[in-house]
Amino acid sequence: MAMQTHTHEENMIIVKQILYTKLFFLYLYFLLSKNLTIKVYRTIILPVVLCGCETCSLTLREERRLRVFENRVLRRIFGPKRDEVTGEWRTLHSEELNYLYSSPNIVRVIKSGRMRWAGHVARMGERRGVYRVSVGKPGGKRPLGRPRLDLRMLLRWKWEVGV
């Protein structure tokens, strides 16, 4: 596959578009209050990240990456803090972010959603496939060998071949 080459003008347009979007989001962070940005985070960003996660398992690495993502977003929302001793600006530590955010972290939300989903599965009937798989007894028997021809398949074959 050949690489796509851009002219200098096209490259400048792409760079301007990237800078515009970054500056636009930076401008939004300064325009919106912290409470409003937290509401945006809870109502828009978190549901997208957590979509369908109650049915899948997470490795420790994925949990750590989710915590890092959440801390990065919260650091962007709450901004830096001035150190009282030295007077220099510094980023907030994870404990400070947890204190300021005062909501369960993203991994705890995933685990509570998983427990909620387990409750739904436990209340399902025994004939539901999800329940049978979660209990560990999918049941049923798969026939051995080639599937047998039924009357409909035989008639369709005769119709197509014209026997």
DAWOCOR-V466134 format. One record per residue. OMEGA is omega in whole degrees, -180 to 180 (999 if undefined). Layout:
omega->OMEGA
omega->OMEGA
//
This chain:
omega->-178
omega->178
omega->-180
omega->180
omega->179
omega->173
omega->-179
omega->-180
omega->178
omega->178
omega->179
omega->178
omega->179
omega->179
omega->179
omega->179
omega->179
omega->179
omega->180
omega->-178
omega->179
omega->180
omega->179
omega->179
omega->176
omega->177
omega->178
omega->179
omega->180
omega->-180
omega->-174
omega->177
omega->-180
omega->179
omega->-180
omega->178
omega->176
omega->177
omega->177
omega->179
omega->-178
omega->-173
omega->-176
omega->-173
omega->-177
omega->179
omega->178
omega->-180
omega->-174
omega->-176
omega->176
omega->-175
omega->-179
omega->-180
omega->-179
omega->179
omega->-179
omega->172
omega->179
omega->179
omega->179
omega->176
omega->180
omega->179
omega->177
omega->177
omega->178
omega->178
omega->-179
omega->179
omega->179
omega->179
omega->-179
omega->176
omega->178
omega->-179
omega->-173
omega->176
omega->-179
omega->180
omega->178
omega->178
omega->-176
omega->-176
omega->-175
omega->-178
omega->180
omega->177
omega->178
omega->177
omega->-179
omega->176
omega->-177
omega->180
omega->178
omega->177
omega->179
omega->179
omega->-179
omega->-176
omega->175
omega->173
omega->179
omega->-179
omega->-170
omega->180
omega->178
omega->177
omega->179
omega->-179
omega->177
omega->175
omega->178
omega->177
omega->177
omega->179
omega->178
omega->176
omega->176
omega->-178
omega->-179
omega->180
omega->180
omega->178
omega->-178
omega->-178
omega->180
omega->-177
omega->-180
omega->179
omega->-179
omega->180
omega->-178
omega->178
omega->178
omega->180
omega->-178
omega->176
omega->-179
omega->-177
omega->179
omega->-179
omega->179
omega->174
omega->-178
omega->178
omega->-180
omega->178
omega->173
omega->-173
omega->-179
omega->180
omega->180
omega->179
omega->179
omega->-180
omega->179
omega->179
omega->-179
omega->-178
omega->179
omega->-180
omega->999
//
